[in-house]
Amino acid sequence: MADSYLTLLDLAKRSKFGGGIDDVIEVLSASNPIVNDAPAREGNLPTGNRTTVRATEPTGHYRAINEGVETQKSTTNQFDDTCALIEDWSAIDEEEIRISGDKAKYRATEDDAFVSGLTKKFATGIFYDDIRTDQKGMHGLTPRYNSLSGSTATNIINASGASNLTSIWFVKWSPTTAHLIYPKGTKGGIQSEDLGLIPWTISSKHLRAWVTQYVWHVGLAVKDYRYISRICNIDYTALTDDAATGADLLRKMISAYYKVPTEDIGKSSKTFIYCNKTIAEYLHVQAMNKSNVNLTLDNVAGQPVTRFLGIPVHVCDNITNAETAVS
């Protein structure tokens, strides 16, 4: 069952850290829904995960009586996805804690801030990190789907904008398509260690501080590129409510929908559409047009949810309006 896949939110709830990190992860999933959408799995390498994929398969032969056929075999390719190490430290002067009057609550507010920062870095990395330019980061979606003539070009839909660019993503999450990873032998999610009241150095000067270390090993494994589609080069400044100008997003979203393998068309379990707030507003307005049957507007737990052909549209603030053109 797709619902049995553990997400970062699930992992946080299973490990109650000091300072309420599990609570803030739940709050952050509202502004970074990818935190709650993507399953997270332990990799098979100390640095990440190695995936073996089928490259070719036997095609079979027509054979006549008394005529043999040549033997065939399948071939496979392997590729590695590495994890990034996101780390930070909180150090609060013991006098600041004393003045606050509530050590636990005051430190919890710092936990919230640090986890918020780490989560935003993670969400940005999922879309934009490129290990070819920064080997310390993870390898995100954009560098994998960033050429109209590359190996993933069949799953890239060009909206033909030249400036003020953003993207819409279709992602099917599962252990066999795409998922988050953490290194073999480690734990998923943000790990927090309370180091207590210890000597601390700031600009070569010494004090005692309440210190917490935050560590997060996380990466992205794309096992089958066909289950992810990108609508790129969207000039958001050219869009209008009635789609009279600019990219015909609905037509291009239909193209993205049909990029998955034929046998999985119509199967949208654990599939999500990601865009920023600018695009989401435009789609929301389009969903209010009663003649538009592909876009619908539902109410889930008191919140409006836009769906395209049944797939929920999730807003990710980390998708920018200043992307580099895909060519």
DANORKA-V475938 format. One line per field, one symbol per residue. ss: DSSP state (H for helix, E for strand, C for the rest). psi: psi as a letter, one per 30 degrees, with the letter a starting at -180 (. if undefined). Layout:
BEGIN
ss = ???
psi = ???
END
This chain:
BEGIN
ss = CHHHCCEHHHHHHHCCCCCCHHHHHHHHHHHECHHHHCEEEECCECCEEEEEEEEECCCCCCCCCCCCCCCCCCEEEEEEEECEEEEEEEEEEHHHHHHHCCHHHHHHHHHHHHHHHHHHHHHHHHHHCCCCCCCCCCCCCHHHCCCCCCCCHHHEEECCCCCCEEEEEEEECECCCEEEEECCCCCCCCEEEEEEEEEEEECCEEEEEEEEEEEEEEEEEECCHHHEEEEEEEEHHHCCCCCCCCCCHHHHHHHHHCCCCHHHCCCCCCEEEEECHHHHHHHHHHHCCCCCCCEEEEEECCEEEEEECCEEEEEECCCCCCCCCCC
psi = keffkkleeeeeffjjlkgheeeeeeeffefiffefekkkkklglffbkkkklkellkflkkklkgkllklllllllklkklkljkklkkjkkfeeeeeefjeeeeeeeeeeeeeeeeeeeeeeeeefkjfffjffaljaeeffigkfgafgefgkkjfglflhkalkkkkjklffdklllklkgakllkkkkjfajlklkjhgkklkljkkkkkjjkakkjfjffgkkkjlhjjfffkleggflakieeeeeeeeegflkefgkfjgkgklkklaeeeeeeeeeeffjffjfekljljjhgkkjkkjhfkkjkkjffklghlkkk.
END
